[in-house]
Amino acid sequence: MPKTKAFDEHLEEYEDWFVQNQFAFRSEVNAIRQMMPENTEVIEVGVGSGLFAEKLGIKEGIEPSAEMGEKARRRGIHVIRAVGENLPYPDKSKEAVLMVTTVCFLDDVEKAFYEVNRVLKDQGVFLLAFVDKDSQLGEIYLKHKHENIFYRDAVFYSTNELHKILLNTGFNLDSICQTVFGKLENIKKVQNIVSGHGRGGFVVLKALKI
C-alpha cells in the first residue's frame, strides 16, 4: 500500500524542508543533473510535488499522493497517479527513469526496479538518487526516523544493497556520485559532487538496462 498519508496531510511542511535546507537541496539537484544523459527525455517515478522535476527540466512523472501530484501539476508537470511497482507505460517506451528518495517508500523494491527495466528501451538509463544509510546523514535519519512524520515508515538502504538489487533486476552500474557532506544544519553553501560513495549522505547511481 503506498505510503502517502504523511505527504497528503503535510505538503507545506514537506516543501518547507527544501527552503530551510536550500543548499543541500541545490547540491542534490546538481548531482542528479551531472548524471542525467543529454538530450534525453526523463520521467520521474515518485515525482512528489515536482521540486526536483522542475529544477531538472523533467516534464512527466508518476506519483501516488493526490496532494503532491496536484502541486506538481501546478508546476507544469504532467503527473499520472500510479505506483512504482506498476508503471503505466508500455514495454521499452522510455529512454530514462529517475527516482529521487522514492526507493525508501516502495512496498516492493525489486518489483519496482523490474518495472523500470520493462519500460526502458535497450541501454536505457535508470538514475537512482537516495540517502545512503551508511553515511553520516543516513545514520542520523535512521536514529531519528520515528520522530519524522515523513520517514517513520521509510526503509533506508546502503549503496551496496541497492547495487545488488540493480544487478538482480537487469541493470549494470555505470557510475556513482555523492554530495551532502556533514550535518544538514552546518551546510551553508552548495557542496561539491564527488565520485563514488561512502562519505556523502546523498548518492546518485546511474545504471544501464542490460
JOMOQUI-V394152 format. One record per helix or strand. SS is the DSSP state (H for helix, E for strand). FROM is the first residue (numbers start at 1). TO is the last residue. Records with the same first field share a line. If there is no record, write none. Layout:
# JOMOQUI-V394152
SS = FROM-TO ; FROM-TO
This chain:
# JOMOQUI-V394152
H = 5-9 ; 11-20 ; 22-35 ; 51-56 ; 66-74 ; 102-105 ; 109-119 ; 136-147 ; 159-168 ; 184-186
E = 42-45 ; 60-62 ; 78-80 ; 83-83 ; 86-86 ; 94-100 ; 120-132 ; 157-157 ; 171-179 ; 194-195 ; 202-209
